[in-house]
Amino acid sequence: MGEMKPIVNKASQESPAHLPSPPALGAVLPPLVPPVSTGISGLNRRRMRSPHAEHRQAQRLRVEESQRLVELYPELTGLKGNLEFVDREGASRATEMKYNANLEHLKSVLVFTCPVPECTGGDFDLTAKLAEAVSKRKPMLTGDIPCLGTHKKASGKLLPCRRVLHYTLKLAYSKRR
């Protein structure tokens, strides 16, 4: 094919004296924002200043870096359950949900986030309990896990989170040969 030549508009070549001339193509420019060692973009960096956001990011990375569930437990063919997040006294329900895992995409770290937005450091990690249930080929996994997170009162005092996860998970396995 023929050689392509840029179309030049003479008016655009004249730059006003008060404006700096544009950098040459391929020129190395100084960064607009100082580099950060966390590897997180500028928008996320502002959010990462809170302990809650830092904890969420750490958990996301932990999940992303884990193996897929089907690779770790090839005999597991189904995972469904009911999750109920309640107050420690059981007086009020916060959230109840049905859980039906897509095993092809699910990672082996099984963590549910505390539904209290102000809670920092609180999650419900069922990773070890799931590993134990699969190793024993248990068809059902039930229990309660308290949230270990905290939240600040208006006075600034830290209080423990009051949520508990009641869970029932049903596991299905491939037939043994």
N, C-alpha and C positions, 0 to 999 in steps of 0.2 A: 504494500500500500504506500501511498504518497506520504511525504513528510508533513506533519501538522505544524502550523505556525500560529502563535497566539495573535489574537486580534487586539490591537492596542488603541485605546481611546486617548487622544492627545490631552484632553482636559484632565483625565485622571492621572496623567504623568506629572502634572504641575502640582506640587504640594505646597500649601501655605507655609510661610516661614515659622509660624508658631507651633506647627505640628511636627513631631519627629518623623523622619522617613521610615517607611515600613522595613522590617528586617529582611535580609536576603533569604531566599528559599534554602532550607537546610541549616540556617543559623541556629546556634544553641542559645536559647533565651534563659535568663535566670527564672527560677520558679516564682510564681506569684505568691504562693503560700509556702512557708518553710516546711521542709519535709518532716514527717512524723514517723517514728520507728515502728508504730503499730501496724502500718500497712493499711490503714483505714482511710477512706476518702474524706475530703474536707467536710462534707455535710454530716457524715456519720461521726466525725471526730467531736463535733459539738455535743451530740447526744451521748457520747461515751463518757462524758465527765461525771455522770451520775453513777452511783454504785449499782443501781438497778439495771441500767443500760449495759454496764460492763459485765455484769453477771449474765444477762441475756446473750450477749455476744459470745462469751466464753462457752455457754451451753450450746449455742448454735454451732460453734466450731467443733466441740466435742462430738456432737451428733454427726455433722458432715464428715468428719474424719474417721468415723467408725465404719465397720464392715456392714454390708447389707445383711439383713436378717436371714435371707435364703442361703447366703453363703456360709453363715455361721451355724445355722440350724437347718440343714437341707431336709430333715425329716418332718419339720413343722409345715403343715399345709393350710392352716387356718388360725386366725386370732381375732376373736370378737369379745366385746365386753361392755359392761356398764360402769360408768364412773360417776360418783356423786361427791361433790365438794360441799362439806357441811361445816358449821361452826363447831368448835371443840365440844361444846355442851350438847350439840345435836339439835339445838332449839330452832335454828334457821337454816334453810337450804340455800346455798349460793348458786350452784350450777349442777345440773344432772345431764349426762349425755351418753349416747350409745357410741361405741367404738367398734369399727370394722376395719381392720388393718389391710392394706394392700401390700402383701408380703414381697412382691417384686420390687417395690420402691422403699419399703420401710428399712430404716437403719437399725442396727443391733442395740443402740442406746435408746432405751424406752423411758423418756422423761416427759411428764406432763407439767405444764406451767401452773403456778398458783393463780387462781382467778382474781385475787385481790390486786388491783393495779398499783397500790402503794407498797406492796410487799417487795422487799429486797432480799435476794439470796434464797428465796423459797421455791422449791420445786418438789415434785413427787417422782422419785427415781425408782422405776420398777425393773431396771436392767438386771440386777443380781437375782431378784425374785423370779424373773422370767427364765434366766439361765438355769436356776435350780429346778424349776418346774419342767423345763424341756429335758434336762438331764435325767429326770425320773419319769418322764413321759406322763406327767399328770394331766388329766383332761380339764381341770379347773384350778384356778388360782384366785383366792379371795383374801381380803385383809383390809387393814386400815393403815394409813401412813399420815403422821402429823406433818404439817408444813414447818420447816425449821427456819423460815425467814423471819424478818423483822420489818416493822414500819415505824415511822416517826409520828408522834403526836404533834399537835400545833405548838406545844411547849418545847419541842425538840427532843423529848425523851423517847428512847427506843423501846418499843414493846414487841413481844413475840407475836407472830401471826397466829390467828386463832382458827385457821382452816385445817380440816382433815379430809383426806381422800379415802372414801370407801370404794373399793374396786372389786369387781368380779370379772375375771377373764376366762373365756372358754378357748381351749387349745385343741386343734385337730392335727393328727399326725398321719403320715403315709403308712401303709400296711407294712409290717416287717416281713422280710423274705427269709 
